Amino acid sequence: MAATPWISLTTDYGLTDGFVAACHGVIARIAPAARIIDVTHLVPPADVRRGAAVLAQTVPYLPVGVHMAVVDPGVGTTRRGVALATPGGLLVGPDNGLLPDAAATLGGVTAAVELTEPRWLATRVSGTFHGRDVFAPVAARLSLGAPLAEAGPAVDPAGLVRLPPPVVVPDADGFTAEVLTVDHFGNVQLAAPAERLDPPAATVRVGPPGPTPGRTAVRGRTFGDAPDGGLVVYVDSAERVAIAVNGGRAVDLLGVGPGDLLRVAW
C-alpha cells in the first residue's frame, strides 16, 4: 500500500489514563506527519462485539488509511496480533473478532499477516499494553508505506477469529433480534437489517420474546415521528433496525443491554 497520512484509533482505553496519549506518541515518533482520527476510546472495557460494531459502522466513512483497533481482553496470551489488507485500507489489532466485520465493509480481506517482526515492534513489548508496543508502531510503519509482508508471516484470512453471528430470527408477524449496541443517547440498535421492517406497519409491538405483547411503538423514519416519550422503531444510519424514545432513552424504558433479545411484532 502507498503511504497514507491517515491513522484511525478505536479502543476501550478510556480518557482518564495516559494509554491513548502513549499510542499517539509512538505513532508521532515513527510517522510525525501522520494525521490521527480518534474514533472512540470509550468502548466498554473488553466489549469486543461493541468495538467491532463501532469499527465496522465507522471505517467506511473515514479516509483510506490504517485503522488501528484495540479491545483486547486476551492481551499477552496466545491470541495473535494481525494486520489485514483490504481494498479500502489496512486494519491493525488483535485477532479476537474485532477486525473482520470492518474488513468486510472495506471490501474484504485480501491479505493478512501475524505481527511478529521484532524490528516493527517496541524494543521491549509489555505483556499488558500491546496497543503501545505492537499495534501503534505497526500502524505507523504501514502509514509510511512499508510493505505489509515485512510485518510478519502471512496467515490464512479464513482462519481469523470471528465473532458468533448475532441472533436474528424472523417469524410470521415479526422477528426476534439480538441487541447489538446501545449508543450514547440510549438508542437500542438491533442486529436485524433494515429489510426486516418490511412490510411497513403504522405501529408495532416491542418487548422480550414470549407471550407478553410488549410495548406499542410507532414505525417511523425519525425520532419526531413518535409523541414525546413514545417509542419509535426505525432504520438507523447503519441500516439496522433500531428503537428510540422521543426525548428519552429507549435502553432505560426497555431495560435491555447488548446481547439481550427483543421481539418486534406487527
C-alpha positions in Angstrom: 0.0 0.0 0.0 1.2 3.5 -0.8 2.0 5.9 2.1 -1.1 7.4 3.7 -1.2 10.2 6.3 -4.4 8.8 8.0 -4.5 6.5 11.0 -7.7 6.0 13.0 -7.8 4.7 16.6 -10.6 2.8 18.2 -10.1 1.4 21.7 -11.5 0.8 25.2 -8.7 2.7 26.9 -10.9 5.4 28.3 -9.8 9.0 28.8 -8.6 9.1 32.4 -5.2 7.4 31.9 -2.3 8.0 29.6 -2.9 5.0 27.3 -4.3 6.9 24.3 -1.5 9.6 24.6 1.2 6.9 24.7 -0.2 5.4 21.4 -0.3 8.9 19.8 3.3 9.5 21.0 4.6 6.2 19.5 2.9 7.0 16.2 4.3 10.6 16.2 7.8 9.4 16.8 7.7 7.0 13.8 5.4 8.9 11.5 5.4 12.5 12.6 3.3 13.6 9.6 0.5 11.1 10.3 -2.9 12.5 10.9 -4.9 10.7 13.6 -8.6 10.3 13.8 -9.8 9.2 17.3 -12.9 7.2 16.6 -13.6 6.5 20.2 -11.7 5.4 23.3 -14.9 4.7 25.3 -15.8 1.2 24.0 -17.0 -0.6 27.2 -13.9 -2.4 28.7 -13.3 -5.7 27.0 -16.6 -5.5 24.9 -15.2 -6.9 21.7 -18.6 -7.1 20.0 -19.3 -3.4 20.7 -15.9 -2.4 19.4 -16.4 -4.5 16.3 -19.7 -2.8 15.6 -18.4 0.7 16.1 -15.4 0.0 13.9 -17.5 -1.6 11.1 -20.0 1.2 11.1 -17.4 3.9 11.1 -14.5 3.0 8.8 -16.4 3.2 5.5 -16.7 7.0 6.2 -13.0 7.6 7.0 -10.2 8.4 4.6 -8.4 5.4 3.2 -5.6 4.7 5.6 -4.6 2.5 8.6 -7.3 1.6 11.2 -5.9 0.5 14.5 -8.4 -1.0 16.9 -7.6 -2.4 20.4 -10.3 -4.0 22.5 -8.2 -6.8 23.8 -9.1 -8.8 26.9 -6.6 -11.5 25.7 -3.6 -9.2 25.6 -0.4 -11.1 26.4 -1.9 -14.5 25.8 -1.5 -16.7 22.7 -4.0 -14.7 20.7 -2.3 -13.2 17.6 -1.7 -9.6 16.7 -2.6 -9.2 13.0 -2.7 -6.7 10.2 -5.2 -7.0 7.4 -5.2 -5.6 3.9 -8.5 -4.7 2.2 -9.3 -2.7 -1.0 -10.4 0.2 1.3 -7.4 0.3 3.7 -5.5 -1.6 6.4 -6.6 -2.8 9.8 -4.3 -3.5 12.7 -5.3 -5.1 16.0 -5.8 -8.4 17.9 -7.1 -11.5 16.2 -10.1 -11.8 18.5 -13.0 -11.0 16.2 -12.6 -7.2 16.5 -11.5 -6.6 12.8 -13.3 -8.9 10.3 -16.6 -7.1 10.2 -14.8 -3.8 9.5 -12.7 -5.6 6.8 -15.9 -6.8 5.2 -17.2 -3.2 4.9 -13.9 -2.2 3.2 -14.2 -4.9 0.5 -12.9 -8.0 2.3 -9.5 -9.3 3.4 -7.1 -9.6 0.5 -4.0 -10.4 2.7 -3.3 -10.9 6.4 -0.1 -11.2 8.4 0.7 -12.0 12.0 2.7 -9.3 13.7 5.9 -11.0 14.7 8.8 -9.0 13.1 10.8 -7.6 16.1 12.1 -4.6 14.1 8.5 -3.4 13.7 7.7 -3.6 17.5 8.9 -1.8 20.6 12.3 -2.9 21.9 10.5 -4.3 25.0 6.9 -5.5 24.5 4.8 -5.2 27.6 2.6 -8.2 28.4 -0.4 -5.9 29.0 0.0 -2.9 26.6 0.2 -4.2 23.0 -1.6 -1.0 21.8 1.6 1.0 22.6 4.2 -1.7 21.9 2.8 -3.7 18.9 -0.2 -2.1 17.2 0.8 1.6 17.3 4.3 1.1 15.8 2.9 -1.3 13.2 0.2 1.2 12.2 2.8 4.0 12.0 5.1 2.0 9.7 2.2 0.9 7.5 1.1 4.6 7.2 4.6 5.3 5.8 4.1 2.8 3.0 6.1 -0.1 4.5 5.1 -3.4 2.9 2.6 -5.4 4.8 4.6 -8.6 4.2 7.5 -7.3 6.2 5.4 -7.1 9.4 5.3 -10.9 9.8 4.3 -14.2 8.2 1.2 -14.5 6.1 -1.9 -16.0 7.7 -4.9 -17.5 6.0 -7.8 -15.0 6.2 -10.2 -17.9 6.6 -8.5 -18.7 9.9 -9.1 -15.3 11.5 -11.2 -15.4 14.7 -14.8 -14.3 14.0 -17.5 -13.4 16.5 -20.6 -15.6 16.5 -23.3 -14.1 14.3 -25.9 -12.2 16.3 -29.3 -13.6 16.6 -31.9 -12.6 14.0 -34.9 -14.9 13.8 -37.9 -14.0 11.5 -41.4 -15.3 12.2 -44.9 -15.0 10.7 -45.6 -11.5 12.0 -42.2 -10.0 13.0 -38.8 -11.1 14.2 -36.6 -11.6 17.3 -33.2 -10.0 17.2 -30.2 -9.5 19.5 -29.4 -6.0 20.8 -26.2 -5.2 19.0 -25.3 -1.9 20.6 -26.7 0.9 22.7 -25.5 4.4 21.7 -24.7 7.5 23.8 -28.3 8.6 23.5 -29.8 5.4 24.8 -31.0 4.3 21.4 -31.1 0.5 21.0 -29.7 -0.9 17.8 -30.8 -4.4 16.9 -28.8 -6.9 14.8 -31.7 -7.0 12.3 -31.1 -5.4 8.9 -33.4 -2.7 7.6 -35.4 -5.1 5.4 -36.8 -6.9 8.4 -39.1 -3.9 8.9 -40.8 -4.7 5.5 -43.7 -4.6 5.1 -44.1 -1.4 7.0 -46.8 -1.1 9.6 -48.0 2.1 11.3 -47.5 0.6 14.8 -45.5 -2.4 16.1 -45.0 -4.0 19.5 -41.6 -4.3 21.1 -40.7 -6.5 24.0 -38.9 -9.6 25.2 -39.6 -12.8 23.4 -42.6 -14.7 24.7 -46.4 -14.4 25.1 -46.3 -10.9 26.5 -47.2 -8.5 23.7 -44.7 -5.8 24.7 -44.9 -2.0 24.3 -46.6 -0.2 21.5 -44.2 1.7 19.2 -44.6 3.9 16.1 -43.0 2.6 13.0 -41.2 5.8 11.9 -38.4 7.4 9.9 -37.1 9.7 12.7 -37.4 10.3 16.4 -40.1 13.0 16.0 -42.5 10.5 14.4 -43.3 9.4 17.9 -45.1 11.5 20.5 -43.0 12.9 23.4 -41.9 10.0 25.5 -43.1 7.5 22.9 -41.2 4.6 21.3 -40.3 4.7 17.7 -38.9 1.8 15.7 -36.9 3.0 12.7 -33.9 2.2 10.4 -30.8 3.9 11.7 -27.8 5.4 9.9 -26.1 2.0 9.8 -29.1 0.4 8.1 -30.1 -1.6 11.2 -33.4 -1.7 12.9 -33.3 0.5 16.0 -35.5 1.6 18.8 -35.6 5.1 20.3 -37.7 7.2 22.7 -38.6 10.7 21.5 -37.0 12.8 24.2 -35.9 9.9 26.3 -33.7 6.7 26.4 -35.1 3.5 25.0 -32.5 1.4 26.8 -33.9 2.6 30.1 -37.6 2.1 29.1 -37.0 -1.4 27.7 -34.5 -2.5 30.3 -32.1 -4.2 27.9 -28.5 -4.3 27.0 -26.2 -5.7 24.4 -26.8 -9.4 23.9 -30.4 -9.3 25.1 -33.2 -10.3 22.7 -36.1 -8.2 21.7 -39.1 -9.2 19.6 -40.7 -6.7 17.1 -44.2 -7.8 16.0 -46.6 -6.2 13.6 
